[in-house]
Structure formats: structure tokens, C-alpha cells
């Protein structure tokens, strides 16, 4: 494209597709199956490999490694993909891997995310919109991170875990079970501490909606999560309560971090 800028020291392999206004800085390497959307910027020393698609307006900072083979001993070179949405900010030393045949063959990143320095997204993950991974967060394979989740620095998320929309994970946490939407989790072995009140208020939740969510969590804490959710599934509930109930009754191979009675 006439308005594309490629530094003389960068290598763009034949076959790569570049949109309008793409900027590729010094010492970057773009593989032959890569597609860069309009306005994508690779600052410098960025490697984009494999069958990787990066959405419009995304910026990738120095020394990030995007689309290299997954860190899975079962991977044997099969054709898999990494799809990254629009307007993401992918900071220094971030790594994102494509999928594996056993996990569906696709790792997918939504729009408007911030992936801070040295964070990692493993194979076959699905990351929603507006997600923030703080420095050195590690998301293991097959995880589902829904929209507007924040994961605090130096935290880890176990493979196959789901984290519901709007949840917040405190720094230095290890998350080994599913996290309910809008939950607040913290601790070396993460405990469900209550609602992510800051996030709920930022998203415009009313006091009544927050009170209803608190009541639902109290009911869930007093018995079996799935049985309670099934009993409440037919009730008239708010949209946020329905979101939590649907999350509990959705498919998962993991247990849940349980709300605590206070």
C-alpha cells in the first residue's frame, strides 16, 4: 500500500498482507501468513509469525513475540491460528501463541485490550474485549477470559479456567477455578472476596443492581452453586443476576471459586 511505512531493517516475508497505513519499525520480522489490518503499528524488534491476523489500530511494542508455536508438547506443527482484534495495546515482551488441534486450533483476542509488559496468552485461549492483563500475568491454555476483566500483576490463571465478565483478579494471585462475573479475587491461592464494586460502578450499575447481586452471592454461598443456580434459573432476575446464573450453568471442566459468607 502507498501509505505503508516499512523500515529498511525490517523483514516482511512474501505473502504477508498489509492494510493501509501500517507502520513496521526497525528490526521487525513479519511472516508469510500474517495479516496486518489498517493502521497496525509494530514499534521495533517485533516478531509476528504463523497464521496470525491483527486487527486495525493495534500497536505492538518492542520485543513482543506474536504467533510463534504454542508451548504444548502435543503440538506437532499442525496448521493453527491466532486472531487479535482491533485497537489493542500489546506492550514489551508480551507473548501470544496460536491454538492447537486438540483445543480447536484457534487462540482469539478481542478488541481494545491492554496487555502489559511480559504478559502471556497461551494456546486455545479466548480473551474478550476491554481486557487488561497487568505486567507478567500468565494465562495458561484453553482459558476463557470474558469482557472487561482485569488481572493484576504477577498473577497466574490455570488452564481451562473461565473468568466471567467484569471480574477483577488482585495482584500475586493464582486462579485455579472459575470466577463468577463481577467477582473480586485475591490471594496466593485466589479466594472469592466479593463483588468488584469499582468495576460495577464504572459500568454504571445501580445500587439496586449491586444489592441484588450481593443477595444472589449470599444464596450461592449457603449451598451448592449449581443446585442453587438451577433453582433460581426460572426466577425473574436482573440482567446481571442472569449473567451469573448462566455462567454457573455453562460448560466447564473446573470447579468454582465460592463466594464466602460474611
C-alpha positions as CSV (number, residue, x, y, z in Angstrom):
1,X,0.0,0.0,0.0
2,X,1.3,3.5,-0.8
3,X,0.9,4.9,2.7
4,X,2.5,1.8,4.4
5,X,5.9,2.5,6.1
6,X,8.4,-0.3,6.5
7,X,11.8,0.4,8.0
8,X,14.7,-0.7,5.8
9,X,16.0,-3.1,8.5
10,X,12.6,-4.9,8.9
11,X,11.8,-8.2,7.1
12,X,8.4,-8.7,5.6
13,X,8.1,-12.1,4.0
14,X,6.4,-12.5,0.6
15,X,2.8,-13.4,1.2
16,X,2.2,-11.2,4.2
17,X,-0.9,-8.9,3.8
18,X,-0.6,-5.3,5.0
19,X,-3.5,-2.9,5.3
20,X,-3.5,0.8,4.8
21,X,-1.3,2.9,7.0
22,X,0.6,0.0,8.5
23,X,3.9,1.0,10.1
24,X,6.7,-1.5,10.7
25,X,9.6,-0.3,12.7
26,X,13.3,-1.3,12.8
27,X,14.3,-4.9,13.0
28,X,10.8,-6.4,12.9
29,X,10.0,-9.7,11.3
30,X,6.6,-10.4,9.7
31,X,5.9,-14.0,8.5
32,X,4.4,-15.0,5.2
33,X,1.0,-16.0,6.6
34,X,0.5,-12.8,8.7
35,X,-2.3,-10.3,8.0
36,X,-2.0,-6.8,9.5
37,X,-5.1,-4.6,9.5
38,X,-5.3,-0.9,8.7
39,X,-3.1,1.3,10.9
40,X,-1.4,-1.5,12.8
41,X,2.0,-0.4,14.2
42,X,4.9,-2.6,15.1
43,X,7.2,-0.3,17.0
44,X,10.5,-2.2,16.7
45,X,12.1,-5.6,17.2
46,X,8.6,-7.3,17.0
47,X,8.2,-10.8,15.6
48,X,4.8,-11.8,14.1
49,X,4.8,-15.4,12.9
50,X,2.4,-18.2,11.9
51,X,-1.1,-17.8,10.6
52,X,-1.8,-14.6,12.6
53,X,-4.3,-11.8,12.0
54,X,-4.0,-8.5,13.8
55,X,-6.9,-6.1,13.7
56,X,-6.9,-2.4,12.8
57,X,-5.3,0.2,15.0
58,X,-3.4,-2.3,17.2
59,X,0.0,-1.3,18.4
60,X,2.7,-3.8,19.4
61,X,5.8,-2.6,21.3
62,X,9.4,-3.8,21.2
63,X,10.4,-7.4,21.7
64,X,6.9,-8.8,21.7
65,X,6.6,-12.3,20.1
66,X,3.3,-13.0,18.5
67,X,2.1,-16.2,16.8
68,X,5.1,-18.4,17.5
69,X,4.4,-22.2,18.0
70,X,2.4,-23.0,21.1
71,X,4.2,-24.2,24.3
72,X,2.4,-27.5,24.3
73,X,4.4,-30.8,23.9
74,X,1.4,-32.3,22.0
75,X,1.8,-29.7,19.2
76,X,3.3,-31.3,16.1
77,X,3.3,-28.4,13.7
78,X,-0.3,-28.6,12.6
79,X,-1.9,-25.5,11.0
80,X,-3.5,-23.4,13.7
81,X,-4.4,-19.7,14.0
82,X,-4.1,-16.6,16.2
83,X,-6.6,-13.8,15.7
84,X,-6.2,-10.5,17.5
85,X,-8.8,-7.8,17.4
86,X,-8.7,-4.1,16.9
87,X,-7.1,-1.3,18.9
88,X,-5.2,-3.5,21.3
89,X,-2.0,-2.3,23.0
90,X,0.5,-5.1,23.3
91,X,3.5,-4.0,25.3
92,X,7.1,-5.1,25.6
93,X,8.0,-8.8,25.8
94,X,4.4,-10.0,25.5
95,X,3.9,-13.5,24.1
96,X,0.7,-14.8,22.4
97,X,0.5,-18.3,20.9
98,X,-1.8,-19.8,18.3
99,X,-4.1,-22.7,19.0
100,X,-3.6,-26.5,18.9
101,X,-5.5,-29.2,17.1
102,X,-6.7,-30.6,20.4
103,X,-8.0,-27.2,21.5
104,X,-9.9,-26.2,18.4
105,X,-7.0,-24.7,16.5
106,X,-7.6,-21.0,17.4
107,X,-6.5,-18.5,20.0
108,X,-8.7,-15.4,19.9
109,X,-8.1,-12.0,21.4
110,X,-10.9,-9.4,21.4
111,X,-10.8,-5.6,20.8
112,X,-9.5,-2.7,23.0
113,X,-7.3,-4.8,25.3
114,X,-4.2,-3.7,27.2
115,X,-1.6,-6.4,27.5
116,X,1.2,-5.0,29.7
117,X,4.9,-5.9,29.7
118,X,5.8,-9.6,29.8
119,X,2.2,-10.9,30.0
120,X,1.5,-14.2,28.2
121,X,-1.6,-15.7,26.5
122,X,-1.2,-19.4,25.8
123,X,-2.8,-21.6,23.1
124,X,-6.5,-22.0,22.6
125,X,-7.5,-19.1,24.9
126,X,-10.4,-16.8,24.2
127,X,-9.9,-13.3,25.5
128,X,-12.8,-10.9,25.4
129,X,-13.0,-7.1,24.7
130,X,-11.5,-4.5,27.0
131,X,-9.4,-7.0,29.0
132,X,-6.4,-5.8,30.9
133,X,-3.5,-8.1,31.8
134,X,-1.1,-6.3,34.1
135,X,2.7,-6.9,34.0
136,X,3.9,-10.6,34.0
137,X,0.4,-12.2,34.0
138,X,0.4,-15.7,32.7
139,X,-2.8,-17.1,31.1
140,X,-2.5,-20.9,30.6
141,X,-4.0,-22.8,27.7
142,X,-7.7,-23.2,27.0
143,X,-8.8,-20.3,29.3
144,X,-11.8,-18.1,28.7
145,X,-11.4,-14.5,29.9
146,X,-14.7,-12.6,29.3
147,X,-15.1,-8.9,28.6
148,X,-13.7,-6.1,30.8
149,X,-11.7,-8.5,33.1
150,X,-8.6,-7.1,34.9
151,X,-5.9,-9.5,36.0
152,X,-3.4,-8.0,38.5
153,X,0.3,-8.2,38.1
154,X,2.3,-11.4,38.5
155,X,-0.9,-13.5,38.6
156,X,-1.4,-16.8,37.0
157,X,-4.6,-18.5,35.6
158,X,-4.7,-22.3,35.5
159,X,-5.5,-24.0,32.2
160,X,-9.3,-24.4,31.3
161,X,-10.3,-21.7,33.8
162,X,-13.1,-19.3,32.9
163,X,-13.2,-15.8,34.3
164,X,-16.6,-14.1,34.0
165,X,-17.2,-10.6,32.6
166,X,-16.2,-7.7,34.8
167,X,-14.2,-9.7,37.3
168,X,-11.0,-8.4,38.9
169,X,-8.1,-10.6,40.0
170,X,-5.8,-9.0,42.5
171,X,-2.0,-9.0,42.1
172,X,0.0,-12.0,43.0
173,X,-3.0,-14.4,42.8
174,X,-3.1,-17.9,41.5
175,X,-6.5,-18.7,40.0
176,X,-7.3,-22.4,39.8
177,X,-11.1,-22.4,39.5
178,X,-13.8,-20.5,37.6
179,X,-14.5,-16.9,38.7
180,X,-18.1,-15.6,38.6
181,X,-18.9,-12.5,36.6
182,X,-18.1,-9.2,38.5
183,X,-16.3,-11.1,41.2
184,X,-13.2,-9.9,43.2
185,X,-10.5,-12.5,43.7
186,X,-7.2,-12.2,45.6
187,X,-4.6,-14.2,47.5
188,X,-1.7,-16.6,46.7
189,X,-4.4,-19.2,46.1
190,X,-7.2,-16.9,44.9
191,X,-10.3,-16.6,47.2
192,X,-13.5,-15.1,46.0
193,X,-13.7,-11.9,48.2
194,X,-17.0,-10.4,47.0
195,X,-18.0,-8.1,44.2
196,X,-15.8,-6.0,42.0
197,X,-17.5,-2.8,43.2
198,X,-15.2,-0.4,41.4
199,X,-15.7,-2.1,38.1
200,X,-19.5,-2.3,38.6
201,X,-19.7,1.4,39.4
202,X,-17.6,2.3,36.4
203,X,-20.0,0.3,34.2
204,X,-23.0,2.2,35.6
205,X,-24.5,-0.5,37.9
206,X,-27.1,1.0,40.2
207,X,-27.2,0.4,44.0
208,X,-30.3,-1.8,43.5
209,X,-28.5,-4.0,40.9
210,X,-25.4,-4.3,43.3
211,X,-27.7,-5.2,46.2
212,X,-29.4,-7.9,44.1
213,X,-26.0,-9.3,43.1
214,X,-25.0,-9.4,46.8
215,X,-28.2,-11.2,47.6
216,X,-27.5,-13.8,44.9
217,X,-24.0,-14.3,46.1
218,X,-25.3,-14.9,49.7
219,X,-27.7,-17.5,48.4
220,X,-25.0,-19.2,46.4
221,X,-22.6,-19.2,49.3
222,X,-25.1,-21.1,51.5
223,X,-25.4,-24.3,49.3
224,X,-24.3,-26.0,46.1
225,X,-23.6,-23.4,43.4
226,X,-25.0,-25.5,40.6
227,X,-28.1,-26.6,42.5
228,X,-28.9,-23.1,43.7
229,X,-28.4,-21.7,40.3
230,X,-30.7,-24.3,38.8
231,X,-33.3,-23.5,41.4
232,X,-33.0,-19.7,40.6
233,X,-32.8,-20.1,36.9
234,X,-36.6,-19.8,36.4
235,X,-37.0,-16.8,38.6
236,X,-37.4,-13.2,37.5
237,X,-33.9,-11.7,38.0
238,X,-31.9,-8.7,36.8
239,X,-29.7,-9.0,33.7
240,X,-26.6,-9.1,35.9
241,X,-28.0,-11.9,38.1
242,X,-29.0,-13.8,34.9
243,X,-25.4,-13.4,33.7
244,X,-24.0,-15.0,36.9
245,X,-26.6,-17.9,36.8
246,X,-25.9,-18.6,33.1
247,X,-22.1,-18.6,33.8
248,X,-22.5,-21.2,36.6
249,X,-24.7,-23.4,34.4
250,X,-22.4,-23.1,31.4
251,X,-20.0,-25.8,30.2
252,X,-16.8,-26.0,32.3
253,X,-14.2,-28.6,33.4
254,X,-13.4,-26.7,36.5
255,X,-14.9,-26.1,39.9
256,X,-15.7,-22.5,41.1
257,X,-14.2,-20.1,43.5
258,X,-17.0,-20.0,46.0
259,X,-18.4,-16.8,47.4
260,X,-17.7,-16.5,51.2
261,X,-20.4,-15.9,53.8
262,X,-19.5,-12.8,55.8
